[in-house]
Amino acid sequence: PGNTMFLGMAVMLLFFGVLMLIPVIAVRRHQKKCRVKVYGKCISLVPPDWPDDMPNPPYYPAYEVLYNGEVLKLVRTLGKDDGKVEIGKEYELYIDPENPQNFVNHEDNDIQWDRVYYSVGCFTGSIVLFGMYVITIFLTI
C-alpha cells in the first residue's frame, strides 16, 4: 500500500509537469511563426476583456506598424505583462507573414520561465518518488 502511494504521486507530478509545459510550447510555436521584422510604435496600453471588478488587470501594449503599405494596430495578448513596454517608444517586432495580427516583441514576450522551473521541479520530484517506489519494492522482497 505505501509503495503504490509513491508511484501514484510520481505519476501525478509527471502529469502536472507536462501540463505546465503546454503553454510554454504554445508560445514557442507562436514565436517561430513570427519571422518578418517590422518596427512598431507602442501607442497605448489596452486592458484585456476581463470582468470590470477584476482587481489589477494587466494592460497589454498596442503597437502601430506599417506592413505591406498598410497601417496595422497590433495588440499583444499572449505571454505575461510585466511593464517592460513604454508608450511612444519604437520596438522591433516580428510578425507572422500569413497572419500579420500575430506578432512577437522579443523584448517583452519572454518564455514563462516560472512554468519551466515548476515543470523541472515536478519532473525531479517524480523521479525521486519513483526511486522511492522501486526501493520499497526491493525492501519488501
N, C-alpha and C positions, 0 to 999 in steps of 0.2 A: 504493500500500500504506500509506503513512504517513497519508494523509488519511482513509482508512477507519478507521484506529485512533481518530482524533479523533471521528469520527461514532459509532463503537461505544461509546466512553467516554461521550459525551454522552447517548446513549440509556440506558446503564446508570445514570448519575447521575439522569436524569429518572425512571427506574423506581424507584430507591431513594428519591427524594424523595417520590413518590406513595405508596409503600409505608409510609413513616414517618408520613404524614399520616392513614392509615386509622384508627389508634386514637384520634387526636385528634378526628376527625369522629364516631366512635362515642361518645366521652364527651360531645361537644356535643349529639348527638341525645338521649342519655340525660338530660342536664340540661334540655333543652327539655320533655320529658315530665313532669318533676317540677315541678308548679306549685302544689300545695296547701301552704300554710305551716303547720307544726306546730312545737312546741317539744319537744325530746327531751334527756334527761339521759344523758351518757356513763356507762355502768355498768361497763364493763370494756374491756380490750384483748384481742382474740382473735387467736391465730396462724392463718395460713391452713393449708389442708390440704396441707402440703408434707412431704417426707420428714424424718424425725427428725434425720438427720445434716446437714441444710442449715445452714450457718453463718449466724448473724444473720438469721433470718427477720423480715420486717416484721410488725408487730402492727396489726390493724385495729380501729378503735373500734366498740363495740357500744352502741347507744342504746336507751333505753326511751321510747316515746311513747304518748300517748293519742290514738287516731284513731277517730272514729265510736263512741265509748263502749267501745272495745276497747283493751287494753294490748298493744302490739306490741314485740317485740325486733327491732331492725334492725341488721344488721352490714354495714358498708361493705366491699366487695371490689373496687371499681372505682377507678382512679386510683393514686396512689402515697402511701405512708405516710412522712410527714416529721416526725412527732411534734408536730403542732400542737394535738392534742386532749388535754384533761386529764380524767381520771376525776373524776366528781362535778360537773362543770360542765354547765350547761344551754346548748344550742345551738339556733339557728334552723335547722330542716331543711325541705326541700321534698320532698314525696312525690308519686309518680305515683298519681292517684286510681283508675286502672284496676288497678294492682298496687301496693299500699302497701309491699311489700317493696323496691321500687325507690325510692331517695331520694338526695338530694344535700345535703351540708353545704357551702355556698359558701365558708366559711372554710377548709375543709380539702381540698376536692376541686377543686383547680386544674387548668387545662389543662396538659398536659405540655409546657411551653414549650421544653424542650430538644429535643423532637422537631420542633417548629415551626422552631426555629433550624437544625437539621440539614437539614430539608427546604429551607429558603431557601438554605442553602449548596449543597445538591445542585443546585437549580434554577439558581443563579448559575453554578456550575461547568459545568453542562450548556450554558448559553448561551455561555460563554466557549469551551468546546470546539467547539461548533457553529460559532462565529465563526472559530475557527482552521481548521476543516474547509473553510469557504467560502473563506477566504484562500488556503489551499493549492491549492484548485481553480483560483482565478484566477491564481495564480502559475505554474501548470503550463500554462496556455493559451498 
